[in-house]
């Protein structure tokens, strides 16, 4: 099973889990003057609870297997003309949190609204000087880095989409999907 197949199955199992919880909530008790919907409603509700436990256990196994696969699978992505190799897990963290943080830091390098303007010193009111902006960064480097970090998430997404569709889970998760999703 590939990573993407496991992720899709986990999503389907989550829907089934939600459906079972609704059934459990609706049929777990009735008034004694009401006719039960099922001949042995206690057994039916108990069966739903067991099915839910089985689904939750499988969701856990799938999640852990996906995480182990992500931690043990190295992926190389070319960024800024350099080949960078990280695990899938590291790339996911980079995509979700770290690349946007780096982009934000580089985007903060601005002139802060400062303008070059003439001024006179208090002791010499006849001499006019021009106040210039002192930048403590290289605007060209800033622009390159903003471009790099702006494009990084889409580069990561493209590479991981391929990896997730082709890499097999490092652990086999044994499933009777038909039985679980019926």
C-alpha atoms as a printed R data frame, in Angstrom:
    type eleno elety resid chain resno       x      y      z
1   ATOM     1    CA   UNK     A     1   0.000  0.000  0.000
2   ATOM     2    CA   UNK     A     2   1.344  3.431 -0.916
3   ATOM     3    CA   UNK     A     3   1.286  6.444  1.362
4   ATOM     4    CA   UNK     A     4  -1.510  8.077 -0.626
5   ATOM     5    CA   UNK     A     5  -3.587  4.896 -0.566
6   ATOM     6    CA   UNK     A     6  -3.155  4.702  3.217
7   ATOM     7    CA   UNK     A     7  -4.114  8.380  3.605
8   ATOM     8    CA   UNK     A     8  -7.261  7.893  1.488
9   ATOM     9    CA   UNK     A     9  -8.226  4.751  3.402
10  ATOM    10    CA   UNK     A    10  -7.713  6.560  6.705
11  ATOM    11    CA   UNK     A    11 -10.025  9.325  5.497
12  ATOM    12    CA   UNK     A    12 -12.718  6.803  4.478
13  ATOM    13    CA   UNK     A    13 -12.348  5.083  7.859
14  ATOM    14    CA   UNK     A    14 -12.803  8.423  9.638
15  ATOM    15    CA   UNK     A    15 -16.094  8.920  7.766
16  ATOM    16    CA   UNK     A    16 -17.227  5.398  8.700
17  ATOM    17    CA   UNK     A    17 -16.247  6.062 12.321
18  ATOM    18    CA   UNK     A    18 -18.354  9.212 12.335
19  ATOM    19    CA   UNK     A    19 -21.318  7.324 10.846
20  ATOM    20    CA   UNK     A    20 -21.023  4.620 13.510
21  ATOM    21    CA   UNK     A    21 -20.902  7.201 16.301
22  ATOM    22    CA   UNK     A    22 -24.118  8.755 14.971
23  ATOM    23    CA   UNK     A    23 -25.822  5.343 14.922
24  ATOM    24    CA   UNK     A    24 -24.588  4.589 18.435
25  ATOM    25    CA   UNK     A    25 -25.897  7.924 19.715
26  ATOM    26    CA   UNK     A    26 -29.284  7.495 18.030
27  ATOM    27    CA   UNK     A    27 -29.907  3.887 19.087
28  ATOM    28    CA   UNK     A    28 -28.138  3.448 22.439
29  ATOM    29    CA   UNK     A    29 -31.310  3.989 24.462
30  ATOM    30    CA   UNK     A    30 -35.075  4.241 24.027
31  ATOM    31    CA   UNK     A    31 -38.054  4.694 26.296
32  ATOM    32    CA   UNK     A    32 -39.579  1.479 27.605
33  ATOM    33    CA   UNK     A    33 -42.853  2.292 25.835
34  ATOM    34    CA   UNK     A    34 -41.066  2.435 22.454
35  ATOM    35    CA   UNK     A    35 -40.512 -0.550 20.196
36  ATOM    36    CA   UNK     A    36 -36.825 -1.147 19.456
37  ATOM    37    CA   UNK     A    37 -35.802 -0.629 15.834
38  ATOM    38    CA   UNK     A    38 -33.713 -3.815 15.867
39  ATOM    39    CA   UNK     A    39 -34.768 -7.222 17.258
40  ATOM    40    CA   UNK     A    40 -31.804 -7.292 19.669
41  ATOM    41    CA   UNK     A    41 -30.785 -3.644 19.790
42  ATOM    42    CA   UNK     A    42 -28.246 -4.190 22.576
43  ATOM    43    CA   UNK     A    43 -26.321 -6.657 20.381
44  ATOM    44    CA   UNK     A    44 -26.527 -4.273 17.406
45  ATOM    45    CA   UNK     A    45 -25.188 -1.314 19.425
46  ATOM    46    CA   UNK     A    46 -22.479 -3.543 20.887
47  ATOM    47    CA   UNK     A    47 -21.534 -4.597 17.348
48  ATOM    48    CA   UNK     A    48 -21.268 -0.975 16.268
49  ATOM    49    CA   UNK     A    49 -19.022 -0.237 19.239
50  ATOM    50    CA   UNK     A    50 -16.776 -3.176 18.312
51  ATOM    51    CA   UNK     A    51 -16.678 -2.066 14.664
52  ATOM    52    CA   UNK     A    52 -15.763  1.429 15.838
53  ATOM    53    CA   UNK     A    53 -12.948  0.057 18.025
54  ATOM    54    CA   UNK     A    54 -11.650 -1.947 15.052
55  ATOM    55    CA   UNK     A    55 -11.740  1.111 12.792
56  ATOM    56    CA   UNK     A    56  -9.962  3.318 15.356
57  ATOM    57    CA   UNK     A    57  -7.280  0.644 15.817
58  ATOM    58    CA   UNK     A    58  -6.742  0.438 12.053
59  ATOM    59    CA   UNK     A    59  -6.629  4.243 11.771
60  ATOM    60    CA   UNK     A    60  -3.912  4.238 14.428
61  ATOM    61    CA   UNK     A    61  -1.944  1.536 12.591
62  ATOM    62    CA   UNK     A    62  -2.231  3.433  9.301
63  ATOM    63    CA   UNK     A    63  -1.195  6.727 10.913
64  ATOM    64    CA   UNK     A    64   1.834  5.197 12.624
65  ATOM    65    CA   UNK     A    65   2.853  3.367  9.452
66  ATOM    66    CA   UNK     A    66   2.565  6.589  7.432
67  ATOM    67    CA   UNK     A    67   4.656  8.421 10.049
68  ATOM    68    CA   UNK     A    68   7.320  5.698 10.096
69  ATOM    69    CA   UNK     A    69   7.446  5.736  6.312
70  ATOM    70    CA   UNK     A    70   7.719  9.528  6.300
71  ATOM    71    CA   UNK     A    71  10.534  9.383  8.865
72  ATOM    72    CA   UNK     A    72  12.510  6.749  6.968
73  ATOM    73    CA   UNK     A    73  12.069  7.938  3.369
74  ATOM    74    CA   UNK     A    74  14.614 10.432  2.053
75  ATOM    75    CA   UNK     A    75  13.574 12.811 -0.715
76  ATOM    76    CA   UNK     A    76  15.802 15.181 -2.670
77  ATOM    77    CA   UNK     A    77  14.392 18.475 -3.933
78  ATOM    78    CA   UNK     A    78  16.280 21.119 -5.898
79  ATOM    79    CA   UNK     A    79  15.835 24.543 -4.300
80  ATOM    80    CA   UNK     A    80  17.837 27.605 -5.232
81  ATOM    81    CA   UNK     A    81  19.951 25.487 -7.569
82  ATOM    82    CA   UNK     A    82  20.969 23.163 -4.717
83  ATOM    83    CA   UNK     A    83  19.934 19.566 -4.134
84  ATOM    84    CA   UNK     A    84  18.569 19.242 -0.613
85  ATOM    85    CA   UNK     A    85  17.782 15.844  0.891
86  ATOM    86    CA   UNK     A    86  15.444 15.474  3.860
87  ATOM    87    CA   UNK     A    87  12.974 12.885  5.050
88  ATOM    88    CA   UNK     A    88   9.362 13.205  3.944
89  ATOM    89    CA   UNK     A    89   8.514 14.124  7.547
90  ATOM    90    CA   UNK     A    90  11.034 16.977  7.492
91  ATOM    91    CA   UNK     A    91   9.703 18.224  4.146
92  ATOM    92    CA   UNK     A    92   6.146 18.197  5.531
93  ATOM    93    CA   UNK     A    93   7.224 20.335  8.501
94  ATOM    94    CA   UNK     A    94   9.177 22.589  6.148
95  ATOM    95    CA   UNK     A    95   6.123 22.980  3.895
96  ATOM    96    CA   UNK     A    96   3.592 23.629  6.643
97  ATOM    97    CA   UNK     A    97   5.563 25.845  9.007
98  ATOM    98    CA   UNK     A    98   9.181 26.633  8.284
99  ATOM    99    CA   UNK     A    99   9.203 27.856  4.670
100 ATOM   100    CA   UNK     A   100   6.427 30.386  5.438
101 ATOM   101    CA   UNK     A   101   8.414 31.544  8.491
102 ATOM   102    CA   UNK     A   102  11.547 32.052  6.378
103 ATOM   103    CA   UNK     A   103   9.517 33.894  3.727
104 ATOM   104    CA   UNK     A   104   8.030 36.160  6.384
105 ATOM   105    CA   UNK     A   105  11.475 37.014  7.806
106 ATOM   106    CA   UNK     A   106  12.882 37.965  4.392
107 ATOM   107    CA   UNK     A   107   9.748 39.976  3.526
108 ATOM   108    CA   UNK     A   108  10.343 42.112  6.635
109 ATOM   109    CA   UNK     A   109  13.493 43.547  5.049
110 ATOM   110    CA   UNK     A   110  12.076 46.829  3.767
111 ATOM   111    CA   UNK     A   111  12.851 50.533  3.906
112 ATOM   112    CA   UNK     A   112  10.239 50.720  6.686
113 ATOM   113    CA   UNK     A   113   8.562 53.632  4.880
114 ATOM   114    CA   UNK     A   114  11.652 55.821  5.315
115 ATOM   115    CA   UNK     A   115  12.289 58.428  2.596
116 ATOM   116    CA   UNK     A   116  15.477 60.198  1.658
117 ATOM   117    CA   UNK     A   117  14.901 63.863  2.437
118 ATOM   118    CA   UNK     A   118  16.728 67.135  2.882
119 ATOM   119    CA   UNK     A   119  17.481 68.455  6.347
120 ATOM   120    CA   UNK     A   120  19.462 71.196  8.037
121 ATOM   121    CA   UNK     A   121  21.519 70.774 11.178
122 ATOM   122    CA   UNK     A   122  20.534 72.872 14.211
123 ATOM   123    CA   UNK     A   123  23.964 74.565 14.352
124 ATOM   124    CA   UNK     A   124  24.163 75.423 10.608
125 ATOM   125    CA   UNK     A   125  20.762 76.371  9.203
126 ATOM   126    CA   UNK     A   126  22.138 77.433  5.842
127 ATOM   127    CA   UNK     A   127  23.717 74.137  4.854
128 ATOM   128    CA   UNK     A   128  21.205 71.601  3.536
129 ATOM   129    CA   UNK     A   129  22.126 67.940  3.701
130 ATOM   130    CA   UNK     A   130  20.261 64.887  2.420
131 ATOM   131    CA   UNK     A   131  19.359 62.143  4.883
132 ATOM   132    CA   UNK     A   132  19.856 58.782  3.192
133 ATOM   133    CA   UNK     A   133  18.496 55.382  4.079
134 ATOM   134    CA   UNK     A   134  21.003 52.946  5.521
135 ATOM   135    CA   UNK     A   135  19.988 49.394  4.643
136 ATOM   136    CA   UNK     A   136  21.475 46.603  6.690
137 ATOM   137    CA   UNK     A   137  20.636 44.039  4.052
138 ATOM   138    CA   UNK     A   138  21.215 43.412  0.361
139 ATOM   139    CA   UNK     A   139  17.979 44.132 -1.596
140 ATOM   140    CA   UNK     A   140  19.030 41.797 -4.410
141 ATOM   141    CA   UNK     A   141  19.622 38.934 -1.965
142 ATOM   142    CA   UNK     A   142  16.290 39.724 -0.262
143 ATOM   143    CA   UNK     A   143  14.445 39.516 -3.589
144 ATOM   144    CA   UNK     A   144  16.133 36.197 -4.426
145 ATOM   145    CA   UNK     A   145  15.301 34.724 -1.035
146 ATOM   146    CA   UNK     A   146  11.677 35.944 -1.142
147 ATOM   147    CA   UNK     A   147  11.352 34.288 -4.549
148 ATOM   148    CA   UNK     A   148  12.958 31.074 -3.251
149 ATOM   149    CA   UNK     A   149  10.766 30.826 -0.145
150 ATOM   150    CA   UNK     A   150   7.619 31.836 -2.076
151 ATOM   151    CA   UNK     A   151   8.114 28.959 -4.512
152 ATOM   152    CA   UNK     A   152   9.369 26.382 -2.006
153 ATOM   153    CA   UNK     A   153   5.939 25.133 -0.820
154 ATOM   154    CA   UNK     A   154   4.747 24.365 -4.353
155 ATOM   155    CA   UNK     A   155   8.037 22.610 -5.161
156 ATOM   156    CA   UNK     A   156   7.682 20.500 -2.010
157 ATOM   157    CA   UNK     A   157   4.030 19.733 -2.817
158 ATOM   158    CA   UNK     A   158   4.876 18.591 -6.347
159 ATOM   159    CA   UNK     A   159   7.666 16.295 -5.189
160 ATOM   160    CA   UNK     A   160   5.746 14.820 -2.249
161 ATOM   161    CA   UNK     A   161   2.698 14.188 -4.419
162 ATOM   162    CA   UNK     A   162   4.831 11.896 -6.574
163 ATOM   163    CA   UNK     A   163   6.536 10.290 -3.568
164 ATOM   164    CA   UNK     A   164   3.248  9.666 -1.737
165 ATOM   165    CA   UNK     A   165   1.794  7.972 -4.811
166 ATOM   166    CA   UNK     A   166   4.781  5.677 -5.361
167 ATOM   167    CA   UNK     A   167   6.402  4.876 -2.004
168 ATOM   168    CA   UNK     A   168   5.127  1.789 -0.229
169 ATOM   169    CA   UNK     A   169   4.499  1.873  3.513
170 ATOM   170    CA   UNK     A   170   7.439  0.483  5.490
171 ATOM   171    CA   UNK     A   171   5.025 -1.732  7.452
172 ATOM   172    CA   UNK     A   172   2.249 -3.811  6.034
173 ATOM   173    CA   UNK     A   173  -1.104 -2.960  7.538
174 ATOM   174    CA   UNK     A   174  -3.409 -5.941  7.208
175 ATOM   175    CA   UNK     A   175  -6.916 -4.847  6.372
176 ATOM   176    CA   UNK     A   176 -10.217 -6.365  5.457
177 ATOM   177    CA   UNK     A   177 -11.422 -3.085  3.993
178 ATOM   178    CA   UNK     A   178 -14.701 -4.543  2.725
179 ATOM   179    CA   UNK     A   179 -15.603 -5.817  6.194
180 ATOM   180    CA   UNK     A   180 -14.699 -2.531  7.860
181 ATOM   181    CA   UNK     A   181 -16.419 -0.214  5.423
182 ATOM   182    CA   UNK     A   182 -19.673 -2.139  4.913
